């Protein structure tokens, strides 16, 4: 099933739910209150904090800010110039 088909399926399900009941918006809201799960939120927060900590680590003094790659170059001895 493609992503568009899944989106359309979800849209149809939500429309059917909303238009079939008088208190449908409240019913849908009640179903979505606990989403995402507490376990997911804790894991996601931990991963975000780890990523932020890695980004905030200082770069070594010999690497200039903004340099992200190694650039090879040749050194020619003074006698052959």
C-alpha positions in Angstrom: 0.0 0.0 0.0 1.5 3.3 -1.0 1.7 6.3 1.3 -1.1 8.1 -0.5 -3.4 5.1 -0.2 -2.7 5.0 3.6 -3.4 8.7 3.9 -6.7 8.3 2.0 -7.6 5.3 4.1 -7.0 7.2 7.3 -8.9 10.2 6.0 -11.9 8.0 5.1 -11.8 6.4 8.6 -11.7 9.7 10.3 -14.5 11.1 8.2 -16.6 8.1 8.9 -15.9 8.4 12.6 -16.6 12.2 12.7 -19.8 12.2 10.7 -21.3 9.1 12.3 -21.7 10.5 15.8 -22.9 13.7 17.4 -19.9 13.9 19.8 -17.5 12.7 17.3 -14.8 15.4 17.7 -14.7 14.6 21.5 -14.6 10.9 20.8 -11.7 11.2 18.3 -9.9 13.5 20.8 -10.3 10.9 23.6 -8.8 8.2 21.3 -5.8 10.4 20.5 -5.0 11.6 24.1 -2.5 8.9 24.8 -0.7 9.1 21.5 2.1 8.7 21.2 2.7 6.3 24.0 4.7 7.3 27.1 7.4 4.8 26.2 7.8 6.3 22.7 8.0 9.8 24.1 10.7 8.8 26.7 12.7 7.0 24.0 12.4 9.9 21.6 13.4 12.5 24.2 16.4 10.4 25.2 17.5 10.2 21.5 17.1 13.9 21.0 19.1 14.7 24.1 21.9 12.3 23.0 22.0 14.0 19.6 22.1 17.4 21.1 24.9 16.4 23.5 26.9 15.1 20.5 26.4 18.3 18.6 27.4 20.4 21.5 30.8 18.7 22.0 33.6 21.0 21.3 35.7 20.6 18.1 39.4 19.9 18.6 41.6 23.0 18.4 43.2 22.0 15.1 39.8 21.8 13.3 38.3 25.1 12.3 34.6 25.6 12.7 32.7 24.7 9.6 35.4 22.3 8.3 33.7 18.9 7.9 35.9 17.1 5.5 39.5 16.2 4.8 41.2 17.9 1.8 44.2 16.1 0.5 47.1 18.1 -0.9 50.6 17.4 -2.3 53.8 18.6 -0.7 56.5 19.2 -3.3 60.1 19.2 -1.9 62.0 22.5 -2.3 64.7 20.9 -4.6 62.3 19.9 -7.3 60.6 23.3 -7.7 
